[in-house]
Amino acid sequence: MKTILVLLACAAAASAFDIKPCEELKTEIAAKIEKNGVTNYQLDIVAAGDVKDQTVVGTCEGGTKKITYSKTAAASSAPVSSDSKQPAAAKPSPTAAKNK
């Protein structure tokens, strides 16, 4: 009975001081997020003391680092142009229509 209690205490202590490498935990968390259909997000590994308003979704490397989650803007499938005008070749030329 004492052995079981000691093992449970050790397991609880290990989870309290999660010693899992951050990249491994980040990969596991990303898989769970994507399994739920979420596509536009970002996970960042930050020092525990640097966490401000971010949503913390994991703790790693003995509690020294946190994994934070944030939503990102949806990516557009169309290329973004810095010029809102169409190229001249794409517009029909008024003189070309008259010459037909």
C-alpha positions as CSV (number, residue, x, y, z in Angstrom):
1,M,0.0,0.0,0.0
2,K,2.8,2.4,0.8
3,T,4.4,1.6,-2.5
4,I,1.3,2.6,-4.4
5,L,1.0,5.9,-2.4
6,V,4.7,6.7,-3.1
7,L,4.1,6.0,-6.9
8,L,1.0,8.2,-7.0
9,A,2.9,11.0,-5.2
10,C,5.7,10.8,-7.6
11,A,3.3,10.9,-10.6
12,A,1.6,13.9,-9.2
13,A,4.9,15.7,-8.6
14,A,6.0,14.9,-12.1
15,S,2.8,16.3,-13.6
16,A,3.1,19.4,-11.4
17,F,6.6,20.0,-12.7
18,D,6.0,19.0,-16.3
19,I,9.4,18.0,-17.5
20,K,8.2,17.3,-21.1
21,P,10.2,19.0,-23.8
22,C,8.3,22.1,-25.2
23,E,8.4,21.1,-28.9
24,E,7.0,17.7,-28.1
25,L,4.1,19.2,-26.0
26,K,3.5,21.8,-28.7
27,T,3.1,19.1,-31.3
28,E,0.6,17.2,-29.1
29,I,-1.4,20.4,-28.4
30,A,-1.4,21.3,-32.2
31,A,-2.8,17.8,-33.0
32,K,-5.6,18.2,-30.5
33,I,-6.5,21.7,-31.8
34,E,-6.5,20.6,-35.4
35,K,-8.6,17.5,-34.5
36,N,-11.3,20.0,-33.4
37,G,-11.2,21.6,-36.8
38,V,-9.3,24.8,-35.9
39,T,-7.0,26.0,-38.6
40,N,-6.2,29.6,-38.0
41,Y,-4.1,29.7,-34.8
42,Q,-0.6,30.1,-33.5
43,L,1.2,28.3,-30.6
44,D,4.3,30.1,-29.1
45,I,6.8,28.9,-26.5
46,V,7.6,31.7,-24.1
47,A,9.4,32.0,-20.8
48,A,7.0,31.6,-17.9
49,G,7.8,35.1,-16.6
50,D,7.0,36.7,-20.0
51,V,3.4,35.6,-20.1
52,K,1.1,38.6,-20.0
53,D,-2.5,38.4,-21.5
54,Q,-1.9,35.3,-23.6
55,T,-3.9,32.1,-23.2
56,V,-1.7,29.5,-21.7
57,V,-2.4,26.0,-23.1
58,G,0.6,24.1,-21.7
59,T,3.5,24.2,-19.3
60,C,6.8,22.5,-20.1
61,E,10.5,22.1,-19.2
62,G,9.9,22.0,-15.5
63,G,7.5,25.0,-15.4
64,T,10.1,27.4,-16.9
65,K,8.2,27.8,-20.2
66,K,4.6,28.1,-21.2
67,I,2.9,27.4,-24.5
68,T,0.5,30.1,-25.5
69,Y,-2.4,30.0,-28.0
70,S,-3.6,32.9,-30.2
71,K,-6.0,33.1,-33.1
72,T,-4.7,34.3,-36.4
73,A,-6.4,35.9,-39.4
74,A,-7.8,33.6,-42.0
75,A,-5.5,33.3,-45.0
76,S,-6.9,34.5,-48.3
77,S,-6.7,32.0,-51.2
78,A,-6.3,34.9,-53.7
79,P,-3.0,36.7,-53.9
80,V,-3.0,40.1,-52.4
81,S,-1.9,43.0,-54.7
82,S,-0.6,46.3,-53.4
83,D,-2.1,48.0,-56.5
84,S,-5.9,48.0,-56.5
85,K,-6.1,48.8,-60.2
86,Q,-6.2,46.0,-62.8
87,P,-3.3,45.8,-65.2
88,A,-3.9,47.7,-68.5
89,A,-3.7,44.4,-70.5
90,A,-6.6,43.0,-68.5
91,K,-9.0,45.9,-69.4
92,P,-10.4,46.0,-72.9
93,S,-9.0,49.0,-74.8
94,P,-11.6,51.4,-76.2
95,T,-9.5,51.9,-79.4
96,A,-9.2,48.1,-79.9
97,A,-13.0,47.8,-79.9
98,K,-13.4,50.6,-82.5
99,N,-10.8,48.9,-84.9
100,K,-12.8,45.7,-85.2
